[in-house]
């Protein structure tokens, strides 16, 4: 393996780690968003408020 191949392999590994990290962040963000939406829905429905109407302002 020459020096050029080693450098390219290093870049590929780094890129893969970045992709993996970004995917984890996006998944966590989506999970948090879903949890927050459930909490908002429970709050409004629990207080007899029209959730669908309120939700239209959040989107």
C-alpha positions in Angstrom: 0.0 0.0 0.0 1.5 3.3 -1.0 1.2 6.7 0.9 -1.6 7.9 -1.4 -3.8 4.9 -0.7 -3.3 5.3 3.1 -4.4 9.0 2.9 -7.5 8.1 0.8 -8.4 5.3 3.2 -8.1 7.7 6.1 -10.4 10.2 4.4 -12.9 7.5 3.7 -12.9 6.4 7.4 -13.3 10.0 8.6 -16.1 10.6 6.1 -17.9 7.4 7.3 -17.5 8.5 11.0 -19.0 11.9 10.1 -21.9 10.4 8.3 -22.5 8.0 11.2 -22.4 10.9 13.7 -24.7 13.1 11.6 -27.2 10.2 11.3 -27.2 9.7 15.1 -27.8 13.4 15.6 -30.6 13.5 13.1 -32.2 10.4 14.7 -32.0 11.9 18.2 -33.4 15.2 16.9 -36.3 13.5 15.3 -37.0 11.4 18.5 -36.9 14.6 20.6 -39.3 16.4 18.1 -41.7 13.4 18.3 -41.5 13.4 22.1 -42.2 17.1 22.3 -45.1 16.9 19.9 -46.6 14.1 22.1 -46.2 16.3 25.2 -47.9 19.2 23.4 -50.7 17.0 22.2 -51.3 15.6 25.7 -51.3 19.1 27.2 -53.9 20.5 24.8 -56.1 17.4 24.8 -55.8 17.2 28.6 -57.0 20.7 28.9 -59.9 20.3 26.4 -58.2 22.4 23.7 -58.4 21.7 20.0 -55.0 20.2 19.3 -55.3 20.0 15.5 -56.0 23.7 15.3 -53.1 24.6 17.5 -50.8 22.2 15.7 -51.3 24.0 12.4 -49.5 27.0 13.9 -46.5 24.9 15.0 -45.8 23.4 11.5 
